[in-house]
Each structure stands twice: as structure tokens, then as C-alpha cells.
Amino acid sequence: YSYPSEAGGTPPIIDGVIITGGGGLDLEGGGMANYNVRPILRDVLFIGNNSESWGGGLYTNNGLPTLERVTFKNNRAKDFGGGIAVYGGSISLKDVTFIGNTARQGGGLYTILNGTCDADVVNVTFLGNTASEWGGGMQNNACSPTVVNSVFTGNTVTGIFGNINGAGAAVMNYGGSFPTFINVTITGNNANGNGGGMLNHSSTPTLVNTILYGNTAAIAGPGIYNVTGTYGIPDGSALISYSDLQDSGGSGTGWNALQGVDGGHNIDQDPRFADANGPDDTFGTADDLPRLLLDSPARDAGDNSTLPAGLLTDLLGWTRL
């Protein structure tokens, strides 16, 4: 599919279809490409599509796409965004799954500034996506999405790029990105270099009610790794509150400043997941279930005031408040 424009101002609606086997040429969007349009996608499966440039499954250029109950599985982009590449504009993702997608950067989702850049990511799972360089699950480049009620498990970065070395297995924030993560779980991800959970380069994400535990990195920063940057920002960092971060030391005098800025009410304890990697004991597959046990130290330890209005359940539909 390719939508270069909107006829009569009416956004295209795509509902209940499978898009597979697309691409192969040196063009953006193996499965679908959108330019300056506002498509609405519901109950769509992108599977096995390929792009030799951007957006293995979907490429959007300065558009405003809305996706609900959409799955991106086993798509590939040679360069950016194995599942989706967002080149400016905005995107809304709700109840979306990225599983087994690959790219050089942004295995699942890649966002980059092109005049503007915004993304609302709600109830989204990133499972077993791979990047050879940066951002196995998600990479933000001068873009500041809001990620809520979402899970990153089993994402990887496998190679070495410059002096950052296979960076940000779950999330890579780069070039002046200021994303917000609320009620997000990041576990079981692995970086060949730095930042098993998240790497921040010249970027400052905000983390609230977030669990970042049980990730690994071959070089440094199994949880968060912050890199000295440019773009007028002295260093990559993170603003963290009401969160459970491995190796952070928890809020107070024991806080590890290498993790970022302590916003208070943080802990550093095993979150006690029911079965984080599921019955198959493999992170990054569809049965992953990082749900908290009743005796988890992270249970009832968040800040409800930070939740978006109307969001009353967690990713599995259980009542949150």
C-alpha cells in the first residue's frame, strides 16, 4: 500500500487485513508507505515485509497515522525501523505489538524529527526485536514520544557502532530526545555493548512508575547507560521517580548518579515477576508475562497522579486504580 495524499480530506481506513510479503525495492515502507496523510489502521497484521531503507512494515512521513490492535511481526528494514519508521509528524499507537522485527537502528520502532515529531505509545509490547546498532526495541532521534502501560522484553542489539557499541537493547534515546515513560516494564533485554535496558545520548527521558530490572549488557550499564553528548545538552541522563531500577541503590544517600537524577521514591529491589519470560522460559516471545506477584515491592508503590486521564487498567486489562 502507498498513500501519497488524501482525497477530499478523508483519511483512509484499513480494517481487518493482513499485509505480507511486501517490499524488496530500495523504497520506504515494505508493507505500507504514507506521506502527509492520516490513515486509520485497526486489526491489521504486518508480517514478513521488507524494506531496503526505512520502515520494514510501515513508513510514515510527516503524517498523523492512528493504529489500534495492530501487530508487526518478522518485518525487516535494512536501515531504520524494522516494524515502523516515523519520519516527522505524529503517530498514535494503542494495543500494538512489535515482535521479531529487525533493522540497523530501531528494530521495532524508529522515530526521528523532520520539522516535528511526536508519538503516543499506549498499551504496546516490544518482544524480541533486534537492531544491529542501536535501539533493539525502540529508537528516538530528536523525538519525544510518551510511552504508557507498555512492556519491553527480549529485545537485543547485536553489533558495534562507533564508540557506543550495540547500544540500548530496549530503548535508545539520541540527539536531544525527551521521551516520557509511565508505567513501563523493561526486563530481559540484552545489549552487545552498553545499555541493556536504555541508553541516553544527549537526551533526557523522564521515567515514572517504571520497572527497569533484569537486563544485561556486555560492556556497561545493564539497566541505564548515559553518554556524554552534544546538541547543547552536556550529557545524556534520565529523570527518575517512583521506579524500580536495578543497580540504582534506591532514592536517598545510596543513589547511583550514573543512572540519572533521583526524583524520589525509587527502589532497587527484585520486582518479583510472576513469570517474566513465560512458560517457554525465553524472553521476547508472545508468552512473556512480567506481572507482579502480590508480595512485590513495586506493587502499590507508584504515583497514580501521573497516569493519563481515563487510563484505569494495565496492559492486560486488570484494574490499576
N, C-alpha and C positions, 0 to 999 in steps of 0.2 A: 504494500500500500504506500502511496505517496500523496500528501495533501499540500500543494503549494500555496493555496489560498482558500478563503471561504466564499462560497457563492451566496450572495444576498444576506451576508452577515449571520447565517445559520451554521452553528458548529456541527461538524459531522459526528454522528453517534455510531459506535461499533459495539455490538452487544452479542455475547454468546458465540464467539468464533474461536477457531484455532488458527494461528499464523505460524507456519513452519516451513523450513527449507528455503527461506528467502536469502537473498544476498549473493555474495561471491564476487561482486564487482568492487572496484575502488570507489565506492559511494557510501554516503552516510545512511545508516538505518537498514540493517539487514532484513528486519521484519517490517518496519514502518518508518517513514520519514515525514516529519511535519515542519512546515515553515510558516511562521506567523499566523498560526491557527489555534483554535481552542477545542480540539477533539475531546469527546467523552467516551471512555472505554470502560465497559462493565463486563465482568465474567469472560475475560479473554485470556487465552493461553498462548504465550510466545515460546516456542520450543524449537531448538536446533537451527536457529537463524545465524547468519554470519555476515560481518562487515569487515572489509579490509581497511577501514579507517575508524569511524565513530559509531557507537550505538549498535551493538550486535542485534538486540531485539528491537529497540526503539530509539530514534534520534529526533530531538525537538530543538528547533532553532527559533528563539525569541517568540515562543508560543505560550499558551496557557492550558496545557492538557490536564484533564482530570481523570484519574484512574481509580476504579473501585473493584475489588475482588479480581485482581489481575495477577497472573503468575508468569515469571520469566525463568525459564529452565533451560540449562545447557545451551545458552547462546554465547557467541564469541565475537569480540571486536579485536582487531589487530592492535588498535591504539587505545581508545578511551571508551569506557562504559560497556562492559560485556552485556549487561541487561538493558540499561538505559544510559544515554548520554544527553545531558541538558546543556545546550549552548545558549545561555542567556534566557531571559524571560522568566517564567514561573511554572511550577508543576505541583499538582496535588496528588498525593498517593495515600490511599486508605485501604487497609486489608489487602496489601500487596505482598507477594512472596518473590524473593530472588533466591534461586537455588542452582548451584553448579555452573554459574556463568563465569567467563574468563575474559581478561583483557590485559593490556600492558599496564594501564592505570585505571582504577575504579572497576574492579571485577564485576560487582553488582550494579552500582550506580555511580555515575560521574557527573558533577555539576561544575560549571565554570561561568564566570562573569563575561557577559557580552552586552555592555550597556547597563543591563540589570541582571539580577539572578536571585531567585527565591524558590524555596521548596517547603511544602508542608508534608511531613512524613509521619503518618499516624497508623498504628497497628500494622507495622511492616516487619517481616522477618527476613534476615540475611543469613542464608545457610550454605556453607560450603562453597562460597565463591572464591575465585583466585585471581590475583594480579601478579605479574612477573616483577613489577617495580614498586608501585605504591597503591595502597588502599584496596585490600582484598575485598572487603565488603562495600565500602563507600569512600569516594574521594571528593573533597570540596576544594575548589581552586578559586579563591577570591569570591566565594559564595557562602551564604549564611543561612542554611536551612534550619527549620525547627523539627526535631525528631522526638516523637512522643510514643510511649507504650510500645516500644519496639525491641527486638532481640537480634543480636549478632552472635552466631556460634559457628565454629568450624571454618571460618574464613582464613585465607593464607596469602602471604606474599612470599614468592619463591626465589627471586633473583637478587641482583645487586645493581644499584643505580647511583652513580656519583658517590658522594660520601654519606648517603643516607641508608644504603644497604637494605633493600627489600623492606620498605617502611610501612607501618600502620596496617597490621593484618586485618583488623575490623574496620577502622576509620583512619583516614589520612586527611588532615586539615592543612591547607597550604596557601601561601600568598595573600594573607590578610583576610582569612575566613573567620567569622564569628558565629558559628552554629550554636544552637541550644539543644541539649539532650535532657529530657524529662521522663522519668520512669522508664529507663532503658537498661537492659541487661546485656553485658558484653562478656562472654565467657567461652573458653575452649578455642580461642583463635591463636594462630602461630605465625610469627614473622621470622624470616630467614635472617633479618638484620635487627632493626630497632623498632620498638613499639608494638608489642604483641596485641595490645588492646587498641591503643590510639597513639598516633604521632602528630604533634603540632609544630608546624614550621611557619614562623611569622604569623601565627594565628592564635586566637584566644577563645576557645569554646567555653560555654557555661554548662556545667553538669549539676543536676539536681535530682534527688531520688534515684540515683543511678548505681548499679552494681557493676564493678569492673574487677573481676576476680577469676583466677584460674586460666589466665592467658600466658603464653610463652614467647620469648624472643631469643634468638641465637646469640645476639651481641649485648643489647642493653634495653632496659625498660620493658619488662614483661607486661606491665599494665599501661602506664602512660610514659611517653618519651617526648621531651620538649627540646627543640632545636633552636639555636641562635639564628635569627632571621634578618630580614631586610624590610623593605616597604614601610619604613618609618616605625616599625614595631621592634623593640630591642630584642625580644626573644619570643619563641613560642611558649605558651603557658596554658593554664586552664583555671577557671574559677569554679570551685567545687564546694557543694554544701549538701547536707543530708544524704550522703552517699557512702557506699562501702567499697573502698579501694584497697586492693592488696598492696602491701609494702608502703602504704601511706603513713602508718603509725597512728592514724586517727587524729581527730582535732585536738589542739592544745599543744603542750610543750614538746610532745613527741612527733609532731607533724614533719613529714619529709617534704621539704620545699621543692625538691626536684619533680614532685608530682604536679605542682601548681600552687594556687593560692587557696589557703584554707578559709572557706566561708562559714565554717562552724557545723557542728552536728554530724561530722564524718566519723566513720568507724573503719577498722581494719581487722575484720573477723570473717572466718569461713561463713558464707551466707547460707549454707546448708540447703542446697537444692534437693528436690525430691528425686530427680533423675535427669541431670542436666544433659547427658548425651543419649538418653533414651534406651530402650531395650536392646538395641544393637550395639551399645557401648561405643558409638562412633559419632564424634561431633561433626556437625554440618549436614546431617540427614534429617528427613522430614519428621522423625520421631523424637527429636530433641525436645526436652521439657524442663527448662530451668525455672520450675515453680518452687517457691519457698516452702519448706516444711513449717509446721506450726511453731516449732521452737527456734526458728531462725532469728538471729539478732537483727536482721534487716526488716523483719516483719513489724508493721505499725511504727516504723522509725522515720518515715518520710514527712514531707511538708505538703499537706493537701492543698494549701493555698496556691501552689504553683501549677496545679492542673488546669488545663484549658476548660472553659465553661462547657458543661454538658458531658464531659468525659467521666463516666461513673463506673466503668468496668475496665478490667485489664485486657491483655491481648487475647486471652482465652474466653473472654466474656464473663468472667467472675466479677461480682460486685467489689469495687475497690474502696468505696467510702461507706 
